[in-house]
Amino acid sequence: MKAIQDEARIIGENGCLAFVYANIVEQIHVDGWDPSTLPCQLKLFADVIDGMLSGHISEGDCYVKDAEKYMHYLDPKHKYRVTKKDIKSMKDLRGEIGAVRFDHNGKSHWVGFADGTVVFDSLTDSVCRKYGLPTTARIVEIDR
């Protein structure tokens, strides 16, 4: 068993995609959701930990095993469909919501997007997002 700060470090270093999926779920059913506030950030952290405890996210590396099942677990009132899409630019994501991965120098970072614009980033200053290129996306569709 790892110590709490070791687990927090793993989540902090590798949890970007899990945070994006949790943010999508929270923003659709919480009025006034603002992920820049501490209460919302703590809720996202709790969602990721809950995903780990429930087995939807691997504990060793914070890998989301099945995005659709993870989001449905967090929000059983909706069904989620996630489709992978290779992209060349954010313009390829017009009219869609989901997660997009930026790659730079062998590293990557996931952020949330809506209609081709980044709307959520779990980091204040991501080198991958700042200097890298968007390469792949996860398009999220929600059955309401």
N, C-alpha and C positions, 0 to 999 in steps of 0.2 A: 504494500500500500504506500502510495506517495503522500508526502506531507501537503498540507493545504496550499502553500505557496507554489509548490511544484505543479499541482493541478491547475492553479490559477494561471501560471506561466504558460502551460500547454494551451489552455483556452485562449489566452491573450495572443499567443503566437500563431495559433492554427485555427481559431474559431470563427474567422471572418465569414465563411459561407453559412455556418450555423446561425450567426447573428443576423445575417441578411434574411434568411428564411423566417426566423422568429420575428423580425421586424415587420415583414410582410403580413404575417398572421396578426400581430398586435394592431397594426395600423388599420386593418379592415374592421375590427370590432371594438376598438377603444376610442371613444370620442375625445378629441383634443390630444391625441397621441403625439408626443414630441420626443424623439429619441435623443435629443441633446440635453434633456433634463435628467438629473440623477435618479429620480424614481423610475423613469422609463428605462434608463440604462441598467439599473438593478433588476428590473423585470426581465430584460433581455438576458442578462447573466443567469438569472434563475431559470429561464426557459432552456438555455443551453445545458445547465447542470441537470435539469429535469430530463432533457433528452439523453444525457449520458446515463443517468440512473435507470431510465426506462429501456436502454439498449438501442435507441435510435441513432445515437452518436457514440463512436468508439472512444473509450476513456484514454487510450494511449496517445492518440494524435488528434482528437476532436474531429474526426472524419464523419460526415453525415452519411449514414449507410443507405438510407432511402428517403429522399427529400419529401416525397408525397406522403409517406407514412408519418414522418416527423411532423410535418405541418398539420396533418389531420389529427395526430395525437394532441398537439397543442390546441387545436380548434376542431373538435369533433362535429361541429354543426355544418362544416363545409368540407367538400372534397377538393383536392388540389391535384392538378396535372402539371408535370414538369417535363419540358422538352429541351434537349440539348441543341445548341445552334452555334456553328462556327461563324465568326464575324470578322470583318475587316475594319469597321468603324462603328461608333455609337449610332450613326445614321441608320445602320442595319436593324435597329431596335425600335424604330418609330411605331407607336400604337401598342406597345407591349410593356409588361412589367416583369421583373425578375432579378436575377443576379448576373453580373458580368465580371469576368476575370481579366485583370490587367497583368501582363507579364513584362518583366524587366530583368535583364542579366541573370536569368535562371531562377528567378523568384517570381511569386505571383501573389495577388491579393484580390479578393472578391468584394464587390460593392453592390448596393441595390440601385436599381434604375426604374424609371417610369418614362415611357414615351421618348426613349433615346437620351435621357438626361439622368445623371447620377443624382439620386435623392437620399441615399443613406451610405455612410462610410463609418465603419467601426473604429477607424483610426483618424486622428486629427490631421496627420501629415503622412500620407503613404507615398513612399518612394516609387513603388510600382505604378500607382495611379498617376503620379506627377510626371514620371519620365517614361513609363512603359506604354504599351499599346493594348487595346482591348482585343482579345483573341477568341474568346468563347463565352457563350451566355447560357443561362438556364431560364427559359421562358416559363412563367408561372401563370396558369389559368385557374380560376376559382369558380367552382359551381356554387352559386348562392341559393 
